[in-house]
């Protein structure tokens, strides 16, 4: 039984070493953008949204709402 326990202990230790080396050498997948390019995509999206809203507002009718039921 002692040889069996020793084999299990060695197997557990090898698994622990393999898992710890894998976890310690893992690399984060995200990368940092150079300074100034961080919000370039957001700025472009903001400009597109702003121009779209301006088009929608330009299509609104001018003046007061019509009188009648529900107004």
PDB file with SEQRES, HELIX, SHEET and CRYST1 records, atoms N, CA, C and O in Angstrom:
SEQRES   1 A   71  UNK UNK UNK UNK UNK UNK UNK UNK UNK UNK UNK UNK UNK          
SEQRES   2 A   71  UNK UNK UNK UNK UNK UNK UNK UNK UNK UNK UNK UNK UNK          
SEQRES   3 A   71  UNK UNK UNK UNK UNK UNK UNK UNK UNK UNK UNK UNK UNK          
SEQRES   4 A   71  UNK UNK UNK UNK UNK UNK UNK UNK UNK UNK UNK UNK UNK          
SEQRES   5 A   71  UNK UNK UNK UNK UNK UNK UNK UNK UNK UNK UNK UNK UNK          
SEQRES   6 A   71  UNK UNK UNK UNK UNK UNK                                      
HELIX    1 AA1 UNK A    2  UNK A   24  1                                  23    
HELIX    2 AA2 UNK A   40  UNK A   59  1                                  20    
CRYST1    1.000    1.000    1.000  90.00  90.00  90.00 P 1           1          
ATOM      1  N   UNK A   1       0.797  -1.189   0.000  1.00  0.00           N  
ATOM      2  CA  UNK A   1       0.000   0.000   0.000  1.00  0.00           C  
ATOM      3  C   UNK A   1       0.844   1.259   0.000  1.00  0.00           C  
ATOM      4  O   UNK A   1       0.416   2.283  -0.532  1.00  0.00           O  
ATOM      5  N   UNK A   2       2.012   1.211   0.574  1.00  0.00           N  
ATOM      6  CA  UNK A   2       2.830   2.415   0.638  1.00  0.00           C  
ATOM      7  C   UNK A   2       3.319   2.815  -0.758  1.00  0.00           C  
ATOM      8  O   UNK A   2       3.448   4.003  -1.056  1.00  0.00           O  
ATOM      9  N   UNK A   3       3.594   1.815  -1.619  1.00  0.00           N  
ATOM     10  CA  UNK A   3       4.008   2.137  -2.990  1.00  0.00           C  
ATOM     11  C   UNK A   3       2.848   2.779  -3.757  1.00  0.00           C  
ATOM     12  O   UNK A   3       3.052   3.694  -4.555  1.00  0.00           O  
ATOM     13  N   UNK A   4       1.642   2.293  -3.506  1.00  0.00           N  
ATOM     14  CA  UNK A   4       0.456   2.855  -4.144  1.00  0.00           C  
ATOM     15  C   UNK A   4       0.252   4.301  -3.704  1.00  0.00           C  
ATOM     16  O   UNK A   4      -0.027   5.171  -4.529  1.00  0.00           O  
ATOM     17  N   UNK A   5       0.390   4.556  -2.407  1.00  0.00           N  
ATOM     18  CA  UNK A   5       0.238   5.919  -1.885  1.00  0.00           C  
ATOM     19  C   UNK A   5       1.344   6.831  -2.421  1.00  0.00           C  
ATOM     20  O   UNK A   5       1.089   7.991  -2.744  1.00  0.00           O  
ATOM     21  N   UNK A   6       2.550   6.318  -2.514  1.00  0.00           N  
ATOM     22  CA  UNK A   6       3.660   7.111  -3.034  1.00  0.00           C  
ATOM     23  C   UNK A   6       3.411   7.470  -4.502  1.00  0.00           C  
ATOM     24  O   UNK A   6       3.702   8.588  -4.927  1.00  0.00           O  
ATOM     25  N   UNK A   7       2.873   6.523  -5.272  1.00  0.00           N  
ATOM     26  CA  UNK A   7       2.561   6.797  -6.677  1.00  0.00           C  
ATOM     27  C   UNK A   7       1.481   7.857  -6.822  1.00  0.00           C  
ATOM     28  O   UNK A   7       1.558   8.727  -7.688  1.00  0.00           O  
ATOM     29  N   UNK A   8       0.467   7.770  -5.958  1.00  0.00           N  
ATOM     30  CA  UNK A   8      -0.595   8.784  -5.987  1.00  0.00           C  
ATOM     31  C   UNK A   8      -0.035  10.145  -5.597  1.00  0.00           C  
ATOM     32  O   UNK A   8      -0.369  11.155  -6.217  1.00  0.00           O  
ATOM     33  N   UNK A   9       0.810  10.178  -4.581  1.00  0.00           N  
ATOM     34  CA  UNK A   9       1.411  11.435  -4.123  1.00  0.00           C  
ATOM     35  C   UNK A   9       2.275  12.058  -5.215  1.00  0.00           C  
ATOM     36  O   UNK A   9       2.219  13.268  -5.434  1.00  0.00           O  
ATOM     37  N   UNK A  10       3.060  11.251  -5.890  1.00  0.00           N  
ATOM     38  CA  UNK A  10       3.910  11.760  -6.971  1.00  0.00           C  
ATOM     39  C   UNK A  10       3.051  12.301  -8.115  1.00  0.00           C  
ATOM     40  O   UNK A  10       3.352  13.350  -8.685  1.00  0.00           O  
ATOM     41  N   UNK A  11       1.983  11.577  -8.444  1.00  0.00           N  
ATOM     42  CA  UNK A  11       1.083  12.023  -9.510  1.00  0.00           C  
ATOM     43  C   UNK A  11       0.423  13.356  -9.151  1.00  0.00           C  
ATOM     44  O   UNK A  11       0.328  14.253  -9.989  1.00  0.00           O  
ATOM     45  N   UNK A  12      -0.028  13.481  -7.914  1.00  0.00           N  
ATOM     46  CA  UNK A  12      -0.657  14.722  -7.468  1.00  0.00           C  
ATOM     47  C   UNK A  12       0.344  15.876  -7.496  1.00  0.00           C  
ATOM     48  O   UNK A  12       0.007  16.981  -7.922  1.00  0.00           O  
ATOM     49  N   UNK A  13       1.554  15.625  -7.051  1.00  0.00           N  
ATOM     50  CA  UNK A  13       2.587  16.665  -7.065  1.00  0.00           C  
ATOM     51  C   UNK A  13       2.925  17.093  -8.494  1.00  0.00           C  
ATOM     52  O   UNK A  13       3.089  18.284  -8.763  1.00  0.00           O  
ATOM     53  N   UNK A  14       3.030  16.130  -9.407  1.00  0.00           N  
ATOM     54  CA  UNK A  14       3.325  16.480 -10.799  1.00  0.00           C  
ATOM     55  C   UNK A  14       2.196  17.308 -11.411  1.00  0.00           C  
ATOM     56  O   UNK A  14       2.447  18.270 -12.137  1.00  0.00           O  
ATOM     57  N   UNK A  15       0.956  16.931 -11.114  1.00  0.00           N  
ATOM     58  CA  UNK A  15      -0.178  17.723 -11.603  1.00  0.00           C  
ATOM     59  C   UNK A  15      -0.174  19.128 -11.016  1.00  0.00           C  
ATOM     60  O   UNK A  15      -0.467  20.093 -11.721  1.00  0.00           O  
ATOM     61  N   UNK A  16       0.151  19.253  -9.747  1.00  0.00           N  
ATOM     62  CA  UNK A  16       0.192  20.569  -9.098  1.00  0.00           C  
ATOM     63  C   UNK A  16       1.276  21.441  -9.720  1.00  0.00           C  
ATOM     64  O   UNK A  16       1.057  22.630  -9.953  1.00  0.00           O  
ATOM     65  N   UNK A  17       2.439  20.861  -9.990  1.00  0.00           N  
ATOM     66  CA  UNK A  17       3.532  21.622 -10.607  1.00  0.00           C  
ATOM     67  C   UNK A  17       3.148  22.043 -12.025  1.00  0.00           C  
ATOM     68  O   UNK A  17       3.412  23.175 -12.430  1.00  0.00           O  
ATOM     69  N   UNK A  18       2.532  21.143 -12.773  1.00  0.00           N  
ATOM     70  CA  UNK A  18       2.145  21.462 -14.142  1.00  0.00           C  
ATOM     71  C   UNK A  18       1.089  22.568 -14.168  1.00  0.00           C  
ATOM     72  O   UNK A  18       1.180  23.491 -14.978  1.00  0.00           O  
ATOM     73  N   UNK A  19       0.100  22.482 -13.297  1.00  0.00           N  
ATOM     74  CA  UNK A  19      -0.943  23.506 -13.257  1.00  0.00           C  
ATOM     75  C   UNK A  19      -0.407  24.841 -12.782  1.00  0.00           C  
ATOM     76  O   UNK A  19      -0.774  25.882 -13.327  1.00  0.00           O  
ATOM     77  N   UNK A  20       0.452  24.831 -11.778  1.00  0.00           N  
ATOM     78  CA  UNK A  20       0.987  26.096 -11.279  1.00  0.00           C  
ATOM     79  C   UNK A  20       1.891  26.757 -12.312  1.00  0.00           C  
ATOM     80  O   UNK A  20       1.878  27.981 -12.436  1.00  0.00           O  
ATOM     81  N   UNK A  21       2.673  25.983 -13.054  1.00  0.00           N  
ATOM     82  CA  UNK A  21       3.526  26.589 -14.077  1.00  0.00           C  
ATOM     83  C   UNK A  21       2.684  27.144 -15.220  1.00  0.00           C  
ATOM     84  O   UNK A  21       3.042  28.163 -15.810  1.00  0.00           O  
ATOM     85  N   UNK A  22       1.580  26.495 -15.535  1.00  0.00           N  
ATOM     86  CA  UNK A  22       0.686  26.992 -16.575  1.00  0.00           C  
ATOM     87  C   UNK A  22       0.034  28.290 -16.137  1.00  0.00           C  
ATOM     88  O   UNK A  22      -0.065  29.229 -16.927  1.00  0.00           O  
ATOM     89  N   UNK A  23      -0.410  28.360 -14.901  1.00  0.00           N  
ATOM     90  CA  UNK A  23      -1.074  29.559 -14.406  1.00  0.00           C  
ATOM     91  C   UNK A  23      -0.105  30.720 -14.243  1.00  0.00           C  
ATOM     92  O   UNK A  23      -0.477  31.871 -14.471  1.00  0.00           O  
ATOM     93  N   UNK A  24       1.117  30.437 -13.856  1.00  0.00           N  
ATOM     94  CA  UNK A  24       2.077  31.511 -13.631  1.00  0.00           C  
ATOM     95  C   UNK A  24       2.636  32.078 -14.928  1.00  0.00           C  
ATOM     96  O   UNK A  24       3.070  33.229 -14.952  1.00  0.00           O  
ATOM     97  N   UNK A  25       2.636  31.306 -16.001  1.00  0.00           N  
ATOM     98  CA  UNK A  25       3.199  31.789 -17.260  1.00  0.00           C  
ATOM     99  C   UNK A  25       2.132  32.233 -18.247  1.00  0.00           C  
ATOM    100  O   UNK A  25       2.451  32.515 -19.403  1.00  0.00           O  
ATOM    101  N   UNK A  26       0.876  32.304 -17.826  1.00  0.00           N  
ATOM    102  CA  UNK A  26      -0.170  32.728 -18.751  1.00  0.00           C  
ATOM    103  C   UNK A  26      -0.024  34.220 -19.052  1.00  0.00           C  
ATOM    104  O   UNK A  26       0.426  34.999 -18.212  1.00  0.00           O  
ATOM    105  N   UNK A  27      -0.410  34.588 -20.250  1.00  0.00           N  
ATOM    106  CA  UNK A  27      -0.284  35.964 -20.711  1.00  0.00           C  
ATOM    107  C   UNK A  27      -1.677  36.539 -20.896  1.00  0.00           C  
ATOM    108  O   UNK A  27      -2.578  35.862 -21.393  1.00  0.00           O  
ATOM    109  N   UNK A  28      -1.848  37.783 -20.497  1.00  0.00           N  
ATOM    110  CA  UNK A  28      -3.133  38.437 -20.671  1.00  0.00           C  
ATOM    111  C   UNK A  28      -3.357  38.698 -22.159  1.00  0.00           C  
ATOM    112  O   UNK A  28      -2.449  39.146 -22.860  1.00  0.00           O  
ATOM    113  N   UNK A  29      -4.555  38.418 -22.633  1.00  0.00           N  
ATOM    114  CA  UNK A  29      -4.836  38.518 -24.061  1.00  0.00           C  
ATOM    115  C   UNK A  29      -5.040  39.951 -24.527  1.00  0.00           C  
ATOM    116  O   UNK A  29      -4.824  40.250 -25.701  1.00  0.00           O  
ATOM    117  N   UNK A  30      -5.445  40.825 -23.648  1.00  0.00           N  
ATOM    118  CA  UNK A  30      -5.706  42.209 -24.050  1.00  0.00           C  
ATOM    119  C   UNK A  30      -4.390  42.939 -24.294  1.00  0.00           C  
ATOM    120  O   UNK A  30      -3.378  42.668 -23.646  1.00  0.00           O  
ATOM    121  N   UNK A  31      -4.428  43.861 -25.233  1.00  0.00           N  
ATOM    122  CA  UNK A  31      -3.234  44.665 -25.484  1.00  0.00           C  
ATOM    123  C   UNK A  31      -3.594  46.127 -25.295  1.00  0.00           C  
ATOM    124  O   UNK A  31      -4.745  46.524 -25.477  1.00  0.00           O  
ATOM    125  N   UNK A  32      -2.627  46.903 -24.939  1.00  0.00           N  
ATOM    126  CA  UNK A  32      -2.844  48.320 -24.733  1.00  0.00           C  
ATOM    127  C   UNK A  32      -2.574  49.066 -26.034  1.00  0.00           C  
ATOM    128  O   UNK A  32      -1.599  48.788 -26.733  1.00  0.00           O  
ATOM    129  N   UNK A  33      -3.445  50.010 -26.347  1.00  0.00           N  
ATOM    130  CA  UNK A  33      -3.264  50.826 -27.536  1.00  0.00           C  
ATOM    131  C   UNK A  33      -2.305  51.960 -27.233  1.00  0.00           C  
ATOM    132  O   UNK A  33      -2.214  52.407 -26.090  1.00  0.00           O  
ATOM    133  N   UNK A  34      -1.582  52.434 -28.251  1.00  0.00           N  
ATOM    134  CA  UNK A  34      -0.717  53.590 -28.036  1.00  0.00           C  
ATOM    135  C   UNK A  34      -1.539  54.793 -27.587  1.00  0.00           C  
ATOM    136  O   UNK A  34      -2.727  54.894 -27.892  1.00  0.00           O  
ATOM    137  N   UNK A  35      -0.905  55.688 -26.872  1.00  0.00           N  
ATOM    138  CA  UNK A  35      -1.595  56.868 -26.351  1.00  0.00           C  
ATOM    139  C   UNK A  35      -2.191  57.685 -27.493  1.00  0.00           C  
ATOM    140  O   UNK A  35      -1.532  57.908 -28.509  1.00  0.00           O  
ATOM    141  N   UNK A  36      -3.404  58.120 -27.333  1.00  0.00           N  
ATOM    142  CA  UNK A  36      -4.076  58.914 -28.359  1.00  0.00           C  
ATOM    143  C   UNK A  36      -4.996  58.092 -29.240  1.00  0.00           C  
ATOM    144  O   UNK A  36      -5.909  58.647 -29.851  1.00  0.00           O  
ATOM    145  N   UNK A  37      -4.784  56.784 -29.325  1.00  0.00           N  
ATOM    146  CA  UNK A  37      -5.636  55.933 -30.148  1.00  0.00           C  
ATOM    147  C   UNK A  37      -6.680  55.211 -29.306  1.00  0.00           C  
ATOM    148  O   UNK A  37      -7.476  54.436 -29.835  1.00  0.00           O  
ATOM    149  N   UNK A  38      -6.682  55.460 -28.004  1.00  0.00           N  
ATOM    150  CA  UNK A  38      -7.576  54.729 -27.119  1.00  0.00           C  
ATOM    151  C   UNK A  38      -9.034  55.029 -27.408  1.00  0.00           C  
ATOM    152  O   UNK A  38      -9.879  54.136 -27.356  1.00  0.00           O  
ATOM    153  N   UNK A  39      -9.331  56.284 -27.712  1.00  0.00           N  
ATOM    154  CA  UNK A  39     -10.720  56.674 -27.885  1.00  0.00           C  
ATOM    155  C   UNK A  39     -11.033  57.069 -29.323  1.00  0.00           C  
ATOM    156  O   UNK A  39     -12.057  57.706 -29.569  1.00  0.00           O  
ATOM    157  N   UNK A  40     -10.190  56.713 -30.267  1.00  0.00           N  
ATOM    158  CA  UNK A  40     -10.425  57.084 -31.657  1.00  0.00           C  
ATOM    159  C   UNK A  40     -11.705  56.442 -32.176  1.00  0.00           C  
ATOM    160  O   UNK A  40     -12.480  57.092 -32.878  1.00  0.00           O  
ATOM    161  N   UNK A  41     -11.933  55.202 -31.849  1.00  0.00           N  
ATOM    162  CA  UNK A  41     -13.151  54.517 -32.276  1.00  0.00           C  
ATOM    163  C   UNK A  41     -14.378  55.112 -31.628  1.00  0.00           C  
ATOM    164  O   UNK A  41     -15.428  55.219 -32.262  1.00  0.00           O  
ATOM    165  N   UNK A  42     -14.258  55.503 -30.367  1.00  0.00           N  
ATOM    166  CA  UNK A  42     -15.387  56.102 -29.663  1.00  0.00           C  
ATOM    167  C   UNK A  42     -15.720  57.469 -30.259  1.00  0.00           C  
ATOM    168  O   UNK A  42     -16.890  57.821 -30.409  1.00  0.00           O  
ATOM    169  N   UNK A  43     -14.682  58.233 -30.594  1.00  0.00           N  
ATOM    170  CA  UNK A  43     -14.907  59.547 -31.189  1.00  0.00           C  
ATOM    171  C   UNK A  43     -15.629  59.421 -32.518  1.00  0.00           C  
ATOM    172  O   UNK A  43     -16.558  60.180 -32.795  1.00  0.00           O  
ATOM    173  N   UNK A  44     -15.211  58.473 -33.341  1.00  0.00           N  
ATOM    174  CA  UNK A  44     -15.838  58.281 -34.638  1.00  0.00           C  
ATOM    175  C   UNK A  44     -17.292  57.844 -34.466  1.00  0.00           C  
ATOM    176  O   UNK A  44     -18.169  58.325 -35.184  1.00  0.00           O  
ATOM    177  N   UNK A  45     -17.553  56.950 -33.532  1.00  0.00           N  
ATOM    178  CA  UNK A  45     -18.918  56.508 -33.266  1.00  0.00           C  
ATOM    179  C   UNK A  45     -19.762  57.670 -32.759  1.00  0.00           C  
ATOM    180  O   UNK A  45     -20.925  57.809 -33.139  1.00  0.00           O  
ATOM    181  N   UNK A  46     -19.187  58.498 -31.910  1.00  0.00           N  
ATOM    182  CA  UNK A  46     -19.901  59.667 -31.388  1.00  0.00           C  
ATOM    183  C   UNK A  46     -20.270  60.620 -32.519  1.00  0.00           C  
ATOM    184  O   UNK A  46     -21.388  61.133 -32.559  1.00  0.00           O  
ATOM    185  N   UNK A  47     -19.351  60.856 -33.422  1.00  0.00           N  
ATOM    186  CA  UNK A  47     -19.631  61.761 -34.544  1.00  0.00           C  
ATOM    187  C   UNK A  47     -20.725  61.204 -35.449  1.00  0.00           C  
ATOM    188  O   UNK A  47     -21.582  61.954 -35.916  1.00  0.00           O  
ATOM    189  N   UNK A  48     -20.703  59.904 -35.698  1.00  0.00           N  
ATOM    190  CA  UNK A  48     -21.744  59.296 -36.536  1.00  0.00           C  
ATOM    191  C   UNK A  48     -23.107  59.395 -35.861  1.00  0.00           C  
ATOM    192  O   UNK A  48     -24.102  59.715 -36.512  1.00  0.00           O  
ATOM    193  N   UNK A  49     -23.156  59.124 -34.561  1.00  0.00           N  
ATOM    194  CA  UNK A  49     -24.414  59.213 -33.827  1.00  0.00           C  
ATOM    195  C   UNK A  49     -24.920  60.642 -33.796  1.00  0.00           C  
ATOM    196  O   UNK A  49     -26.118  60.882 -33.943  1.00  0.00           O  
ATOM    197  N   UNK A  50     -24.024  61.582 -33.607  1.00  0.00           N  
ATOM    198  CA  UNK A  50     -24.405  62.998 -33.567  1.00  0.00           C  
ATOM    199  C   UNK A  50     -24.984  63.443 -34.903  1.00  0.00           C  
ATOM    200  O   UNK A  50     -26.002  64.135 -34.931  1.00  0.00           O  
ATOM    201  N   UNK A  51     -24.360  63.064 -35.995  1.00  0.00           N  
ATOM    202  CA  UNK A  51     -24.878  63.465 -37.309  1.00  0.00           C  
ATOM    203  C   UNK A  51     -26.226  62.802 -37.592  1.00  0.00           C  
ATOM    204  O   UNK A  51     -27.093  63.417 -38.213  1.00  0.00           O  
ATOM    205  N   UNK A  52     -26.413  61.561 -37.149  1.00  0.00           N  
ATOM    206  CA  UNK A  52     -27.693  60.886 -37.339  1.00  0.00           C  
ATOM    207  C   UNK A  52     -28.801  61.573 -36.550  1.00  0.00           C  
ATOM    208  O   UNK A  52     -29.910  61.746 -37.057  1.00  0.00           O  
ATOM    209  N   UNK A  53     -28.511  61.961 -35.324  1.00  0.00           N  
ATOM    210  CA  UNK A  53     -29.507  62.667 -34.512  1.00  0.00           C  
ATOM    211  C   UNK A  53     -29.830  64.020 -35.128  1.00  0.00           C  
ATOM    212  O   UNK A  53     -30.985  64.447 -35.109  1.00  0.00           O  
ATOM    213  N   UNK A  54     -28.826  64.699 -35.673  1.00  0.00           N  
ATOM    214  CA  UNK A  54     -29.081  65.986 -36.323  1.00  0.00           C  
ATOM    215  C   UNK A  54     -30.007  65.817 -37.525  1.00  0.00           C  
ATOM    216  O   UNK A  54     -30.861  66.668 -37.772  1.00  0.00           O  
ATOM    217  N   UNK A  55     -29.846  64.735 -38.266  1.00  0.00           N  
ATOM    218  CA  UNK A  55     -30.725  64.470 -39.409  1.00  0.00           C  
ATOM    219  C   UNK A  55     -32.146  64.216 -38.922  1.00  0.00           C  
ATOM    220  O   UNK A  55     -33.104  64.723 -39.506  1.00  0.00           O  
ATOM    221  N   UNK A  56     -32.286  63.439 -37.864  1.00  0.00           N  
ATOM    222  CA  UNK A  56     -33.625  63.160 -37.317  1.00  0.00           C  
ATOM    223  C   UNK A  56     -34.302  64.440 -36.829  1.00  0.00           C  
ATOM    224  O   UNK A  56     -35.484  64.656 -37.095  1.00  0.00           O  
ATOM    225  N   UNK A  57     -33.569  65.277 -36.126  1.00  0.00           N  
ATOM    226  CA  UNK A  57     -34.131  66.522 -35.604  1.00  0.00           C  
ATOM    227  C   UNK A  57     -34.524  67.447 -36.755  1.00  0.00           C  
ATOM    228  O   UNK A  57     -35.527  68.154 -36.664  1.00  0.00           O  
ATOM    229  N   UNK A  58     -33.750  67.447 -37.827  1.00  0.00           N  
ATOM    230  CA  UNK A  58     -34.067  68.294 -38.973  1.00  0.00           C  
ATOM    231  C   UNK A  58     -35.362  67.847 -39.652  1.00  0.00           C  
ATOM    232  O   UNK A  58     -36.035  68.655 -40.293  1.00  0.00           O  
ATOM    233  N   UNK A  59     -35.712  66.577 -39.515  1.00  0.00           N  
ATOM    234  CA  UNK A  59     -36.929  66.075 -40.133  1.00  0.00           C  
ATOM    235  C   UNK A  59     -38.181  66.367 -39.310  1.00  0.00           C  
ATOM    236  O   UNK A  59     -39.294  66.184 -39.802  1.00  0.00           O  
ATOM    237  N   UNK A  60     -38.021  66.811 -38.083  1.00  0.00           N  
ATOM    238  CA  UNK A  60     -39.181  67.111 -37.243  1.00  0.00           C  
ATOM    239  C   UNK A  60     -39.916  68.327 -37.804  1.00  0.00           C  
ATOM    240  O   UNK A  60     -39.303  69.232 -38.370  1.00  0.00           O  
ATOM    241  N   UNK A  61     -41.223  68.331 -37.640  1.00  0.00           N  
ATOM    242  CA  UNK A  61     -42.007  69.481 -38.107  1.00  0.00           C  
ATOM    243  C   UNK A  61     -41.793  70.646 -37.151  1.00  0.00           C  
ATOM    244  O   UNK A  61     -41.575  70.460 -35.954  1.00  0.00           O  
ATOM    245  N   UNK A  62     -41.859  71.831 -37.698  1.00  0.00           N  
ATOM    246  CA  UNK A  62     -41.677  73.037 -36.893  1.00  0.00           C  
ATOM    247  C   UNK A  62     -43.030  73.515 -36.392  1.00  0.00           C  
ATOM    248  O   UNK A  62     -44.059  73.232 -37.005  1.00  0.00           O  
ATOM    249  N   UNK A  63     -43.030  74.226 -35.303  1.00  0.00           N  
ATOM    250  CA  UNK A  63     -44.259  74.822 -34.807  1.00  0.00           C  
ATOM    251  C   UNK A  63     -44.919  73.997 -33.736  1.00  0.00           C  
ATOM    252  O   UNK A  63     -44.429  72.935 -33.353  1.00  0.00           O  
ATOM    253  N   UNK A  64     -46.076  74.515 -33.240  1.00  0.00           N  
ATOM    254  CA  UNK A  64     -46.754  73.817 -32.170  1.00  0.00           C  
ATOM    255  C   UNK A  64     -47.466  72.563 -32.646  1.00  0.00           C  
ATOM    256  O   UNK A  64     -47.700  72.386 -33.842  1.00  0.00           O  
ATOM    257  N   UNK A  65     -47.807  71.699 -31.710  1.00  0.00           N  
ATOM    258  CA  UNK A  65     -48.535  70.476 -32.023  1.00  0.00           C  
ATOM    259  C   UNK A  65     -49.959  70.842 -32.416  1.00  0.00           C  
ATOM    260  O   UNK A  65     -50.480  71.851 -31.941  1.00  0.00           O  
ATOM    261  N   UNK A  66     -50.610  70.045 -33.280  1.00  0.00           N  
ATOM    262  CA  UNK A  66     -51.988  70.338 -33.668  1.00  0.00           C  
ATOM    263  C   UNK A  66     -52.924  70.155 -32.481  1.00  0.00           C  
ATOM    264  O   UNK A  66     -52.711  69.303 -31.619  1.00  0.00           O  
ATOM    265  N   UNK A  67     -53.982  70.993 -32.463  1.00  0.00           N  
ATOM    266  CA  UNK A  67     -54.965  70.892 -31.392  1.00  0.00           C  
ATOM    267  C   UNK A  67     -55.956  69.772 -31.727  1.00  0.00           C  
ATOM    268  O   UNK A  67     -56.190  69.449 -32.892  1.00  0.00           O  
ATOM    269  N   UNK A  68     -56.512  69.208 -30.696  1.00  0.00           N  
ATOM    270  CA  UNK A  68     -57.515  68.183 -30.919  1.00  0.00           C  
ATOM    271  C   UNK A  68     -57.480  67.133 -29.841  1.00  0.00           C  
ATOM    272  O   UNK A  68     -56.796  67.307 -28.832  1.00  0.00           O  
ATOM    273  N   UNK A  69     -58.204  66.044 -30.029  1.00  0.00           N  
ATOM    274  CA  UNK A  69     -58.256  65.014 -29.009  1.00  0.00           C  
ATOM    275  C   UNK A  69     -56.869  64.350 -28.828  1.00  0.00           C  
ATOM    276  O   UNK A  69     -56.192  64.012 -29.798  1.00  0.00           O  
ATOM    277  N   UNK A  70     -56.494  64.186 -27.613  1.00  0.00           N  
ATOM    278  CA  UNK A  70     -55.223  63.533 -27.315  1.00  0.00           C  
ATOM    279  C   UNK A  70     -54.037  64.476 -27.262  1.00  0.00           C  
ATOM    280  O   UNK A  70     -52.921  64.042 -26.978  1.00  0.00           O  
ATOM    281  N   UNK A  71     -54.252  65.758 -27.529  1.00  0.00           N  
ATOM    282  CA  UNK A  71     -53.128  66.715 -27.479  1.00  0.00           C  
ATOM    283  C   UNK A  71     -53.337  67.699 -26.377  1.00  0.00           C  
ATOM    284  O   UNK A  71     -52.505  68.583 -26.172  1.00  0.00           O  
TER     285      UNK A  71                                                      
END                                                                             
